[in-house]
Structures are given as C-alpha cells and as structure tokens.
Amino acid sequence: MAKKNKSKSTGDKVTIAQLAEEYDVRPQKLRALIREAGFKAPATNIEGFGPKAKYEWDDGSDELKKIRKAIEAALKTE
C-alpha cells in the first residue's frame, strides 16, 4: 500500500489514526507493525484513571521518523 502524501498533523501530536490514514492501513494493523518493529506507545504521564500510554508522538520527533521508516519497510515487504 502506497504512502499517501497528505499528513493531517493538526498540532504537536501525530496519532495512530493519522498515520493509518496516511498509509492507508487499519489502525490495528499499524499498531501491530509498530510493536513488531520494537516500539511501544509513549507514556502519557496521567495519574489515576486514564490511559497510561497512547500511540501518539510529537510531530517531527526522532522516534516518529524511525516509526515511519519501520512502517514503510514493513509495507514494502507485503
């Protein structure tokens, strides 16, 4: 599946939903690809009730760049 050239980053964070739309892949499959590549969802630093980690990254971060490369490599082999 080819990468669509329309990132919908609307601020400081890029979410799994945005990446899924960008790469035309289901979010569930994308999360699995990210985990297989050895990445984890970043911690949210929320105490108490709420998610402890979310699949979202700072736009332009080194980790996001590595994740994009891992996604592209995984999609090429399919």
C-alpha positions, 0 to 999 in steps of 0.5 A, a space after each residue: 500500500 502506497 504512502 499517501 502524501 497528505 499528513 493531517 498533523 493538526 498540532 504537536 501530536 501525530 496519532 495512530 489514526 493519522 498515520 493509518 490514514 496516511 498509509 492507508 492501513 487499519 489502525 490495528 494493523 499499524 499498531 501491530 507493525 509498530 510493536 513488531 518493529 520494537 516500539 511501544 506507545 509513549 507514556 502519557 504521564 496521567 495519574 489515576 484513571 486514564 490511559 497510561 500510554 497512547 500511540 501518539 508522538 510529537 510531530 517531527 520527533 526522532 522516534 516518529 521518523 524511525 516509526 515511519 521508516 519501520 512502517 514503510 519497510 514493513 509495507 514494502 515487504 507485503 
